[in-house]
């Protein structure tokens, strides 16, 4: 569930207002399902704490790929502080943290993991391969990203994905 709805171009094109969800709105949506519930579009510590208050199972750190407000900071810039805020919160020990935005290569995946994400999402590169090349294009991209991840792990002496953390030198 997108915390601000700003990522949905369809609402805007249909003339429907894009409004920020309240904590109560999000809690009501969470109560409507037994599935794991994700709050996405988090870009600051206050929103992360609000997402925790809703009982979110997954918190998605995302700037909507930079396409909604092109002057927003990158996810990699805000991720470490948001992760710290979440993990230092009593409710934030078990929540899953995802990151997306600007993830184009496997090296980007490793960076996001090193900055504290539990999982990394990518959308635009997948779509750009799926539309012209179908499943084979997506498979090829995933293989390319996997190869990048393996190279980055070798270069940073990480034997497993769990070894990727803030101690590795990436920049």
N, C-alpha and C positions, 0 to 999 in steps of 0.2 A: 504494500500500500504506500503510495507516494504521499509524503507528509504535506506537501504543498500543492500537489496536483499540477504543478507547472510543467511537468514533463509530458503532459498529454496535449499534443497539438490538436487532436480530434475534438476535444471540448471547445477549444478556442475557435476552431473552424466552424463548429456547429452553433456558435454564439452562446454557449453555456459558460457561466462564470467559473473561473478558476479561483478557488478559495483555499486558504490554509485550513487544514483540519484542526479541530480542538482536541485536547486530550480525551474528552468524553466521546467525541466522534470516533476516534481511533479505538477506544476501549469497546465501544458498541460493535464496531466492525470485527474486532478480535473475538468478541463473545459469539459472533455469528458462525464461527467455524471451529472445528476441532483440529484443523491443520496447523502446522507451524506458521506463525504470523510474522511477517517482515514489515518493518517500517523503513522506507527508503527515501533518500533525498536529504539525509542528515549532513550538515556542513559546519556545525558548531557544537560546542560542548552543551549549551543549554538545550538544543534540540535532541541531543543524545540522551540527556537526563529525562526529557519529556518522553522520549520513546521508551525508556526503561520504565517510567511510571505507567505507561499503557500496558505493560506486561509483554512487550514484543519479545519474540524468541530470537529474532534476527534483526540486526540493525545494519542498514545499508548506507555506507558513506558514499555519497554520489552528488555530483554537480550537474547531473543530466547531460553528461558528455560535453559540457560547456556550451550547449546550443541554446539554452534558455536565456542565460545572462553571460555573455562572453567575457565579462570582467571579473567573474567570481574566481576565487583562488582555486588552484588545482587540488584534487583529492589528496595527492601525495603531500601537499603543503599542510593540510589540516589533520590528516589521519593520525599522526603520532599523539597529538594532544587529545583528540577525541577518544582514542583507544585508552589512553591513560585515565581520562575522566570516567569512562565506562568501567574499566577494570577496578578502579578505586572505589566504585560505588558498591554498596551491599548487594544490589540486584544485578550487578553487571558481571559477576564471576562466570555465569553459565551462558550468557547471551553470545550468539555467534555474530561476529563482525565481518561484513563483506565490504569490498571496495570496488568501485568501478569509475571509469572516466579517464580517458587517455590511455587505456590499456590496448596497445597495438601489437606488442611482441611478448615473447616469453620472458624477456629481460624485464619488461614492465611488470609482469606477474610477480617475479622474484622481488622487485623493489617494493611492491605493495605488501607482500608477505613480510618482508624485512621491516616495514614500517608498522606492522602490527595487525594486518588483516588476517582473519582465519581462512577466508576464501576470497577469490578474485573473480569478478564478473567482467565479461566483455560482450558487447553487442554489435556495434557498428562494423568491426572487421568481419564478423560472422555473416552479417547481412550482405555486406559488399561482396562476399564470396558466394553466398547462397543464391543471390538473384541471377548472376550471369552463369554460374558454374554448377549450381545445385549441390547435392550431397558430396560429390567428389571435390568441389572447391572448398567446402567446409572441412572435409577430412584433411585436405592438403594444408589448410591454414592451421588446423590443430596439430598436425605433425610438425609443421614449422615452429609453432609456439613451443611444443614439447621439446624440440631440439634446442631451442634457445634456453629453456629452463635447465636442461641437462648441462649445457655449456656454462651457464651462470653458476650452477651448483658446483661444477668442477673448479671454476675460477675462484670460488669463495670457500672451498673446502667443506661443502655441505654434502653429506652422504645421503640424507633424507630430507624431505620437505620440512619435517619438524626441526631440522637443524638451522633453517633459515630464520634469522631473528635480527634484532637491531644491532647486534655485535658485528655483523659482517660489513665489510667495506664495499659500498656500491658507487659512491660518487667520487 
